[in-house]
């Protein structure tokens, strides 16, 4: 579907941040805006970021 443009470290950080925000939102610690954590979680799980694609950016290692 989308070209992979999110590298391993970036993916891990996105997934961790997304889960943290969602966890805080579910417990009511930060309010409903914490559900924005769905965005980094989804892009981390898919391995593709639409904004990276728009700007031609990639954190994936170069393939030889």
C-alpha distances in whole Angstrom, upper triangle without the diagonal:
4,7,9,12,14,17,19,22,20,17,21,22,20,20,24,24,22,24,27,27,26,29,31,30,30,34,35,35,34,33,30,28,27,25,23,22,19,17,18,17,14,13,15,13,10,11,9,12,12,15,15,13,15,18,17,17,16,18,17,20,20,20,23
4,6,9,11,14,16,19,17,15,19,20,17,18,22,22,20,22,25,25,24,27,29,29,30,33,34,34,32,32,29,27,26,23,21,20,18,15,16,16,13,11,13,12,8,9,6,8,8,12,11,9,12,14,13,14,13,15,14,17,17,17,21
4,6,9,12,15,17,15,14,18,19,17,18,22,22,21,23,26,26,26,29,31,30,31,35,35,35,33,33,31,29,27,25,23,22,20,17,17,17,14,12,13,13,10,8,6,9,9,12,10,8,12,13,11,11,10,12,11,13,14,14,17
4,6,8,11,14,12,11,14,16,14,15,19,19,19,21,23,24,24,27,29,29,30,32,34,33,31,32,30,27,26,24,22,20,18,16,15,15,13,10,10,11,8,5,5,8,10,12,10,9,13,14,12,11,8,9,8,11,12,12,16
4,6,10,12,10,10,13,14,13,15,18,18,18,21,23,23,24,26,28,28,29,32,33,32,30,31,29,26,25,24,21,19,18,15,14,15,13,10,10,12,10,6,5,7,9,10,7,7,11,11,9,7,5,6,6,9,11,12,16
4,7,8,6,6,10,11,9,11,14,15,15,17,19,20,21,23,25,25,27,29,30,29,27,28,27,24,22,21,19,17,16,14,11,12,12,8,7,10,9,5,6,7,10,11,8,10,13,13,12,9,6,5,5,9,12,14,17
4,6,5,6,9,10,10,12,14,15,16,18,20,21,22,24,26,27,28,30,31,30,29,30,29,26,24,23,21,19,18,16,13,14,14,11,9,11,11,7,9,10,14,14,11,13,17,16,14,11,7,5,4,7,10,12,16
4,5,5,6,9,10,11,12,14,15,17,18,20,21,22,24,26,27,29,30,29,28,30,29,26,24,23,21,18,18,17,14,14,14,12,9,11,12,9,11,13,17,17,15,17,20,19,18,15,11,8,7,9,12,14,17
4,5,5,6,9,10,11,12,14,15,16,18,20,21,23,24,26,27,29,27,26,28,27,25,22,22,20,17,18,17,13,14,15,13,10,12,14,11,13,14,18,17,15,18,21,20,19,15,12,9,9,11,14,17,20
4,5,5,6,9,10,11,12,14,15,16,18,20,21,22,24,26,27,25,24,26,25,22,20,20,17,15,16,14,10,11,13,10,8,11,12,9,11,11,14,14,12,15,17,17,16,12,10,7,9,11,15,17,21
4,5,5,6,9,10,10,12,14,15,16,18,20,21,22,24,26,25,23,25,24,22,19,18,16,13,13,12,9,9,10,8,4,7,9,7,9,10,14,14,13,15,18,18,17,14,12,9,10,13,16,18,21
4,5,5,6,8,10,11,12,14,15,16,18,20,21,23,24,23,22,24,23,22,18,18,17,14,14,14,10,9,12,11,7,9,12,10,13,13,17,18,16,19,21,21,21,18,15,12,13,15,18,20,23
4,6,5,6,8,10,10,12,14,15,16,18,20,21,22,21,20,22,21,19,16,17,15,12,13,12,9,9,12,11,8,11,13,12,14,13,17,16,15,18,21,20,20,17,15,12,14,16,20,22,25
4,6,5,6,8,10,11,12,14,15,16,18,20,21,20,18,20,19,17,14,14,12,9,10,9,5,6,8,7,5,8,11,10,11,10,14,14,13,16,18,18,19,16,14,12,14,17,20,22,26
4,6,5,6,8,10,10,12,14,15,16,18,20,19,18,20,19,17,14,13,12,9,9,9,6,5,8,8,5,7,10,10,12,13,16,17,16,19,21,22,22,19,17,15,16,19,22,24,27
4,5,5,6,9,10,10,12,14,15,17,18,17,16,18,18,17,13,14,13,9,11,12,9,8,11,12,9,11,14,14,16,16,19,19,19,22,24,24,24,21,19,17,18,21,24,26,29
4,6,5,6,9,10,11,12,14,15,16,15,14,16,16,14,10,11,10,7,10,10,7,7,11,11,10,12,15,15,16,15,18,17,18,21,22,22,23,20,19,17,19,22,25,27,31
4,5,5,6,8,10,11,12,14,15,15,13,15,14,12,9,8,8,4,6,7,5,5,8,9,9,10,13,14,15,14,16,17,17,20,21,22,23,21,20,18,20,23,26,28,32
4,6,5,6,9,10,10,12,14,14,13,15,14,13,10,10,10,7,8,10,9,7,10,12,11,11,15,16,17,17,20,20,21,23,25,26,27,24,22,21,22,25,28,30,33
4,5,5,6,9,10,11,12,11,11,13,13,13,9,10,11,8,10,12,11,10,13,15,13,15,18,18,20,19,22,22,22,25,27,27,28,25,24,22,24,26,30,32,35
4,5,5,6,9,10,11,10,8,10,10,9,5,7,7,5,8,10,10,9,13,14,14,15,18,19,20,18,20,20,21,24,25,26,27,25,24,23,24,27,31,33,37
4,5,5,6,9,10,10,9,10,9,9,6,5,8,5,7,10,10,9,12,14,14,15,17,19,20,19,21,21,23,25,26,27,29,26,25,24,26,29,32,34,38
4,5,5,6,9,9,9,11,11,12,8,9,11,9,11,14,13,12,15,17,16,17,20,21,23,22,24,25,26,28,29,30,32,29,28,26,28,31,34,36,39
4,6,5,6,5,6,8,9,10,7,9,11,10,12,15,15,14,17,19,18,19,22,24,25,23,25,25,27,29,30,31,32,30,29,28,29,32,36,38,41
4,5,5,6,6,5,6,7,5,6,9,9,11,14,14,14,16,19,19,19,22,24,24,23,24,24,26,29,29,30,32,30,29,28,30,33,36,38,42
4,5,8,9,8,8,11,8,8,12,11,12,15,16,15,17,20,20,20,23,25,25,25,26,27,29,31,31,33,34,32,31,30,32,35,38,40,43
4,6,8,9,10,12,10,11,15,14,15,19,19,18,20,23,22,23,26,27,28,27,29,29,31,34,34,35,37,35,34,32,34,37,40,42,46
4,6,5,8,10,9,11,14,14,16,19,19,19,21,24,24,24,27,29,29,28,29,29,31,34,34,35,37,35,34,33,35,38,41,43,47
4,6,9,11,9,12,14,14,16,19,19,19,22,24,23,24,27,28,29,27,29,29,30,33,33,34,36,34,33,32,34,37,40,42,46
4,7,7,6,10,11,12,15,16,17,17,20,22,22,23,26,27,27,25,26,26,28,30,30,31,33,31,31,30,32,35,38,41,44
4,6,6,8,11,12,14,16,17,18,20,22,23,24,26,27,27,25,26,26,28,31,30,31,34,32,32,31,33,37,40,42,46
4,5,6,8,10,12,14,16,16,18,20,21,22,24,25,25,23,24,24,26,28,28,29,32,30,30,30,32,35,38,40,44
4,5,6,8,10,12,13,15,16,18,19,20,22,23,23,20,21,20,23,25,25,26,29,27,27,27,29,33,36,38,42
4,5,6,9,10,11,12,14,16,17,18,20,21,21,19,21,20,22,25,25,26,28,26,26,25,27,31,34,36,40
4,5,6,8,10,10,12,14,15,16,18,20,19,18,19,19,21,23,24,25,27,26,25,25,27,30,33,35,39
4,5,6,8,9,10,12,13,15,16,18,17,15,16,16,18,20,20,22,24,22,22,22,24,28,30,32,36
4,5,6,6,9,10,11,12,14,15,16,14,16,16,18,20,21,22,23,21,21,20,22,25,28,30,34
4,6,5,6,9,10,10,12,14,14,13,14,15,17,19,20,21,23,21,21,20,22,25,28,29,33
4,5,5,6,8,10,11,12,11,9,11,12,13,15,16,18,19,18,17,17,19,23,25,27,31
4,6,5,6,8,10,10,10,9,11,12,13,15,16,17,18,16,15,15,16,20,23,25,28
4,6,5,6,9,10,11,11,13,15,15,17,19,20,21,19,17,16,17,21,24,25,29
4,5,5,6,8,9,9,11,13,14,15,17,19,19,18,17,16,17,20,23,24,28
4,6,5,6,5,5,8,10,10,12,14,16,16,14,13,13,14,17,20,21,25
4,6,5,7,8,11,13,12,14,17,18,17,15,13,12,12,16,19,20,24
4,6,8,10,13,15,15,16,19,20,20,18,15,15,14,17,20,21,25
4,5,8,11,13,13,13,16,18,17,16,14,14,13,16,19,19,23
4,7,10,12,11,12,15,16,15,13,10,10,9,13,15,16,20
4,7,9,8,8,11,13,12,11,9,10,10,14,15,17,20
4,5,5,6,9,10,10,9,9,10,11,15,17,19,22
4,5,5,6,9,10,10,11,13,14,18,19,21,24
4,5,5,6,8,8,10,12,15,18,19,21,25
4,5,5,6,5,6,9,11,14,15,18,21
4,5,5,6,8,11,12,15,16,17,21
4,6,8,10,14,16,19,19,21,24
4,6,9,12,15,17,17,20,23
4,7,10,12,14,14,16,19
4,7,9,12,12,15,18
4,6,8,9,12,15
4,6,9,12,15
4,6,9,12
4,6,9
4,6
4
